[in-house]
Amino acid sequence: MRLFGDLVTEITVRTDGDEGLLAQYSDIRFTAPVRPGDYIEARARLVRRTRLRRVVELEAHKVIRASPEQADSAGEVLDEPQLVCAATATTVVPHRRAHTATARTPTAEEA
């Protein structure tokens, strides 16, 4: 969830020049376990923008699985990334920043 918060902050800074206030997470789904040593990649996409709110879809995928049974520091690259968590976040941008923002909207590759 910390990764998701960081992604939402990045999007609001890029689009509004302000971190905003993370108001809520919704539709949180934990779909697979994450263990120490697993490597996770997280992605975010701005899906809705109103005057003061930004709605962001978030996903986290496991791309490397720790293999402590082989060795303490062993890992295995997964053939396909495994979805471990998905959520939607809503953030509120301060009124003063939402109207004066000059930052650009990030592309899908940047978010």
HELIX and SHEET records of a PDB file:
HELIX    1   1 ARG A    2  ASP A   16  1                                  15    
HELIX    2   2 HIS A   95  THR A  100  1                                   6    
SHEET    1   A 4 LEU A  21  PHE A  30  0                                        
SHEET    2   A 4 GLY A  75  VAL A  92 -1                                        
SHEET    3   A 4 ARG A  53  ALA A  66 -1                                        
SHEET    4   A 4 TYR A  39  ARG A  49 -1                                        
END                                                                             
